[in-house]
């Protein structure tokens, strides 16, 4: 159980779910409609998901290695009862396995740049834990970017999509090319949602951990600019997400699809507004902790909107 707490098994499951939904409810259906044959077998896509999980789990392990004293000072998240040596071993072992699998995918299946992506991601997580997270907004941006990259990765995994990315500037001349662009657009939208929600959640976690961060010299946004400004920054991005969702609903007239529209309102937009209000009123560490959990639930609601939209025919 300590090991599963260290690698945040719930977060890994949510990330794997997001990748599977993007691939099998966006990429594969639209490729088949366009009379393309998806180039990945199930086990090959499973390797991509496994690599992502290994890199992420290793990132959690090395983060706890560097933050064990800060976490103890903050007192909300109990540090897993695992030795620092074991944490470093987990990080390096998982990273090496992921990079090796990435090399196989790159050269064996001709999926370009996969080994490089996994190598750079693993290195970025190390430097994030060691230094970047102690700088205002830099660490928040890094984690948000990596979350968006993980969501976007399934769209980059198929041969046809790699050609679509290469020819992204060419005019759309037929329905097949339009569908490839549609895959990129939908995946980009979910990646943007993941980026913004992760960015907000990281700021909230910085608010929660401000006491320990200040004690150990971490210059996070709440420490440098104060609690009030950090809350306003997070609230601004929450409103931005809400407005973008409304614009999409208006553009595609999604209110005509009752189930999909009701789900978005109930599972994403209302929780966003609730989070805005709760975060505005929050003052104590435990309140920021609950706000972080609400942000995670909202992210899960966004992920689960994919099957709702898929079965609604949108």
N, C-alpha and C positions, 0 to 999 in steps of 0.2 A: 504493500500500500504506500509506503514511503517513496518508492521508485515511481509509482503512478502519479503521486502528488508532485514529485519533482518535475516530471515531463508534462504535467498538465494534460492528462489523458482526455479530459472533456473538451479542451480547446483543440486538441489534435483531431478528435472525432468530428468536431464542427468544421474544421478546415477540410478534412477529407470529404465530408458530406458536400461542402460547397463545390469542391473540384469535380466530384462525380455528377452533381446536378448540372453544372455548367456544360460538362462534356456530353452527357447523355440526354439532356433536355434542350440543349441549344446547338452545340456543334454537330453531333451525329444526325439529328433529325433534319437540319437545314442542308447538310451535305447530301443526305439521301434524296431529299426533295429536288436537289439540283442535279441528281443522277451521278454524284460522286460517290465512290466507295471509301468510307473511312479507313485510313491506312493503319490504324492501331488495333491489335487484338486486345481483348480484355486484360490479359495478363501483362501486356506491355503498358497499358494505361495504369494498371495497378502498380507497376514499378515506379511510374512517375509520382503517383500519390504516396507510395512508400518513401521515396526520396524526400519529398516535401515534408512528410511527417518526421523523418529522421533528422533533417536539418533543423526543423522547428524544435523538436525535443532536445537536440543538442544545444540549441540557443537558450532554452529554458534552463538547462543544467549549468551552462557557463554563466548565465545571468545570476543564478542563485549562488554560484561560487564567489562572484565579485560582490554580491549584495548581502551576504549572510549577516554581516554586522549591522547594516542599515535596516534590514528586515527585522532583526532582533530589537533594534532601538524603536522601530515603529510599533511593534507589538501586535499588529492586526493579523498578518499572515505568518503563521508559524513556519519556520524554516524546516524543510524535511530533514529527518535524522539520518543524513547520509554524509560521509566524510568528504572534505574538499578534494582529496585525491580521486575519489570515486566520481565526483561531479566533473572534474576535468577529463577523466578517462571516458566517461559517457559522451562528453562533447566531441573529443577527438575521434573516438571509435565510430560514433554515428555519422560524423562528418566524412570520414574516410570511406565508409560503406556507401554513403549517398553519392560522393564524387565518383567512386568506382562504378556504381550503377549508371551514373550520368555519362561516364566515358563509354560504357557499353551501348547506351542509347544513342550517343553521338556517332560512334563509328560503326557499330553493328547494325543499327536501324536507320542510320543517316538522318537522325534528328539533330539538326545543327545547333551548336552552342549549348547543349544541355549540360555537359560536363562543366563548362565555363560558368554557366548560370549558378549551378549548385556550389561550385568552388567559391565564387565571389559572394554568394549569399551567406555561406558558412563563415567566411572571413569577416563580412560586414557585421554579422551577429556577434562575433568575438569583440571587434572593436567597439561596437555599440555598448556591450556590457562593460568593457574596460574603461571607456572614456566618453563616447558620444552621448550616452544617456545623462551624463552629468553636465551637459551644456543645454542652455535654454532652447527648446523647440527642435534642436538637432536630433536628439534621440527619438522624440515623438515622430518626427518626419521619417526617420529610418524605419521604425517599426511599421508605420502606416504604409510606406512604400513597399515593404516586403510582403505585407498582407495583401495589398493590391496585386503584386506580382504573382503571388500564389493563386489568386482567383483567376488571373488572366492566363496563367500557364497552360491550362487545357486547350485553349483556342490556338496556342502556338505549337501544340504537339502534333498536329496532323499535317501531312505533306501539302495538301491543297491549301491549307491556311497559311503555310509559309510562303507559297506563291502569291496568295492574296496580299500578304503584308508587303511583299516585294513590289507588287504592282498597285499599291494603294493609291497612287496619284493618277492612274489611268482612268479615263471616263468609263462609267458603267454603260455597257453596250447590250447586255442581255440579262435575263433573269438569273442565270447561274452566277454571274459576277455580282449581281445585286444581293443574292443570298449570302455570298461570302462576305460582302461588306456588312450585311445585317448581323452575321455572327460576330464580327469585330465590334460593331456598335453595341450589341446587347452585352457582350462580355466586358467591354469598356465601361458601360454603365454600372454593372455590378462591381467592377474593380474600383471605380470611383466611389461608390457607396462604401465599400470595404475600407478604402483609404481614409475617407472623411470620418467614418464612425470609429475606426481604430485611432485616428489622430485625436479625436475628442476623448476617447476612453483613456488614452495615455496621459492627457492633461489631467483628467479626473484622478487617475492613479497617482500622479505627481502631487495633486492636492492632498490626497490621502496620506502620502508618505512624506509630506513637507517637513515634519519634525525631525525625522531621521536624516533626511537629505541635507537639511541645514546643519545638523550636528557633524556630518562627515564631509561637508564642503561641496556638496553637489549644487550646481547653479541651474536648477530647473526653473521653469517659468514662474511658478508660485513663489519660489525662494527669491528670485531676482526682482520680479515685478509686483509681487503681493497676491494674496488670495483673490481679491475682488477682480483684478484685471484678468487673472487666469480663468476665473469663472466666466467672465464676459467673452473671452476668446472662444471658450468651449461652446457657450450659448450661441455665439455668432455662427459657428459651423453647424450646429444643430438646426438653426433656422435656415441656413443655406441648403442643407439636405432636404428639409421640409419643402422649401420653395421649388427646388429642382424636381421633386416628386410631383408636386402640383402641376408644374409646367408640362411634365410628361403625360400626366393624366388628361390635361386639357388638349394637348396636341393629338393624342390618340383616341380621345373621347372614351376613356376606359369606364366611365360611369354606365355605359350601355351594357357592360359585362358585370352583372350584379355581384357575382361571387368574387371575382378578382378585385373589383373596386372595394367591396366591403372588407376583404382581407387586408388590402393595403392600408385602409383607414384604421382598422382595428388593431393590426399587428405591427404596423410601422409608424404611421403618422401620429396616432394618439399617444403611443409610448414616447415618441420624440417630444411632443408637447409636454407630457408628464415629466420627462427628464429635464426639460428646460425649466419648468416651475420648481421641481425638487432641487435642482442644482443651484438655482437662484437663491433658494431659502437655506441651503445646506451651509453649516458652519463647523460641524464637528467631524472628526475622523471617521466615525462609524457611518455618518450620513454620506460622506464621500464614497465610502465602501459600498453602500447600497446603490448609490448613483452609478458606480462602476458596473455592478451586477445588472442594473436596468439597461445600461448601454450594451452589455453583452447580449441580453435577451432581445433587444431591438435588432442587433446584428443577426441573431438567429432568425428573427421574424423576416428580415430581408432575404436571407438565404432561402428560407422555405417558401418565399413568394414565387420562386422559379417553378416548382410543380403546379402551384395554383394557376399561374399564367399559362403554363403548358397545357393543362387539361381544360382551361377555359378557351383555348384556341387562339390566344393572342400571340 
